[in-house]
Amino acid sequence: MSQVNYPAVVHAPHFVVEKLTDRGRLQRLSARVYSSREDAETWSSVLRESGDVVFIAEYSIAYYARCGVCGEFPDTERMRFVDWTELTHYLAQEPGWGCTSEQLVFCPTHRPFGEE
């Protein structure tokens, strides 16, 4: 197994922008996960529509869609997720990328043999 230099699991505060729906539920305004509250607040003002009640939710962990060996992301979006399952669904759409049950992510170049 290759040495992991860039863990997919990051234990640090991350933020998402949510709004209160007419049914009283919270709905994400964006798929983005922000690494600072300031970024989330900036984007909440851009994403909100008139009359929206917007919240910034804080998570203590995030999952990065980056290769554990080289640190590359599958695209320029540098996606982060607050749920591992979301990350696995995202990577399933990226040719050659893969992840393991040990919560490791690999690019096509560093994907271990036998990993499907």
ABEGO torsion letter per residue (X at the ends): XBBBABBABBBBBBBBBBBBBAAGBBBBABABBBABAAAAAAAAAAABBBGBBBBBBBBABBBBBBBAAAGBBABAAGBBBABAAAAAAAAAABBGBBBBAAGBBBBAAABBBGBX
